[in-house]
Amino acid sequence: MAERAASGAPCDETEALLRVAERCMPGGVLGRHRYPAETDHVPVEGSGARIVDSRGRSFIDYSCGGGSLILGYGHPAVVEAVQTQAARSMQFVSIRNPLAIRLAERFTGMVRWADRVRFALSGAEAVMFALRLARAFTGREKVLKFDGAYHGNCDYGLWNAGPAADGADGPGSSSAAAVPGSAGIPRAIEDLVLVAPYNDLEAAHRIVEAEWRSLAAAIVEPVQRSYAAHPEFLAGLRELCTAHGVALVFDEVVTGFRHALGGAAEVFDVDPDLGAFGKALGGGVPISAVAGRAEVMDHADPRRGGAASGYAYVTTSQAGNPLAAAAALATLGEIARPGVLEAMHASAEALKEGLRDRIRRRGLEARVVGFGPLWDIAFSREAIFDQRSAARADAERLMRFHLGLIRHGVMVRAGGRSYFSTAHRESEIEETLRAAERALDEL
Ligand SMILES: Cc1ncc(COP(=O)(O)O)c(C=O)c1O
């Protein structure tokens, strides 16, 4: 074939690679995402808002490393910080180091409600630590989560985490039946996880009032998937949790350092007791954080003694490793520069307005979704504000739209929402809108 990989290698090297992947990896993939043959791709490098795959095809990329590449690919500040630190040391086995200490200072300076922070590696790990701290703090065991919320791969997060048909309990019921999103999750955990419909304060009230004596935490995504919390929902949850001694946990893995420098708490003006961060924090290098009020976080102080005295085990060998801390300091330094985050938000709104216009002109039964610098289309007539309204949108049509975008040079996560980075500018938006027009016309 005439096509050659970016490295100059013939294309059948891609086929050979994919055959190895099929042989050595479950499902031939690294995680969950598999693309139909025509849109399958093996990315080899990225620059700014663009990636190139092993067949030499170039795409404008909105997968953005699952939202971690908030500055785009190969941002010079992050690359330089990582290269410099890699030569000095990548690890000190969770021993304090200057970069991690400076990062903790910067983090707690930016996130107004965070007195203390402990670093980890993945968003799920930060969520797991937040829930453990909430249990240690309250002496209770149960967790309330919301239908459709994704909190990572941990056993407590994977209940009603994905798109589901209407359950036995309708919206507003006092407890939606919890459905595990994976085999291998102990049944015993089901008794500890309560699920409520998102944006339904009345249902949350009913559950908390019935269960608060055993309820350690309510965990919520302030922006759940493509839709945001109604402001009164978060404010109401805050009041409810305070009144019943339940820890309010914000999952800021998506919103942290993206929707505002201070995360969703700043956007909605509601402060949680604890929060989990990840993704954008490291600018592409794996790092996450659990943060919170001193009173709660200090359960992770090793001077506390054993579990009987309330000590919560919150660490990992690579906690605060200097490589990730260097990347995070560089990333936070860049996004804190005046106008940087605002420009990214403005670009995101320009793309979404452009998409709205294309949909309107075609008279399509669809709406642009995505709060802040996130975007997608829902093929639905109704407003999307919770899992059930999201599940009623036409998922098959959306998949065809996504695959069309990829065919026309715009990489999105097929079936998932798209992210923005500071590297997406006017020219990328124009190109994306041209691809979207073609993909919409082909539906
Ligand atoms: C809201 C939210 N929380 C937690 C996670 C888990 O993060 P990670 O994949 O880094 O474990 C994700 C990942 O997409 C997420 O979107």
The ligand as an SDF file (V2000), in Angstrom:
LIG
                    3D

 16 16  0  0  0  0  0  0  0  0999 V2000
  -15.6080   11.5280   36.9260 C   0  0  0  0  0  0  0  0  0  0  0  0
  -14.5270   10.4930   36.9020 C   0  0  0  0  0  0  0  0  0  0  0  0
  -14.0730    9.9950   38.0570 N   0  0  0  0  0  0  0  0  0  0  0  0
  -13.1020    9.0730   38.1120 C   0  0  0  0  0  0  0  0  0  0  0  0
  -12.5260    8.6080   36.9580 C   0  0  0  0  0  0  0  0  0  0  0  0
  -11.4440    7.5680   37.0270 C   0  0  0  0  0  0  0  0  0  0  0  0
  -10.2170    8.1060   36.6780 O   0  0  0  0  0  0  0  0  0  0  0  0
   -9.0480    7.1220   36.2130 P   0  0  0  0  0  0  0  0  0  0  0  0
   -9.4490    6.5740   34.8950 O   0  0  0  0  0  0  0  0  0  0  0  0
   -7.8360    8.0060   36.1610 O   0  0  0  0  0  0  0  0  0  0  0  0
   -8.9370    6.0840   37.2610 O   0  0  0  0  0  0  0  0  0  0  0  0
  -12.9700    9.0750   35.7180 C   0  0  0  0  0  0  0  0  0  0  0  0
  -12.3840    8.5740   34.4570 C   0  0  0  0  0  0  0  0  0  0  0  0
  -12.8400    8.8090   33.3760 O   0  0  0  0  0  0  0  0  0  0  0  0
  -13.9950   10.0450   35.6830 C   0  0  0  0  0  0  0  0  0  0  0  0
  -14.4840   10.5190   34.5250 O   0  0  0  0  0  0  0  0  0  0  0  0
  1  2  1  0
  2  3  1  0
  2 15  2  0
  3  4  2  0
  4  5  1  0
  5  6  1  0
  5 12  2  0
  6  7  1  0
  7  8  1  0
  8  9  2  0
  8 10  1  0
  8 11  1  0
 12 13  1  0
 12 15  1  0
 13 14  2  0
 15 16  1  0
M  END
$$$$
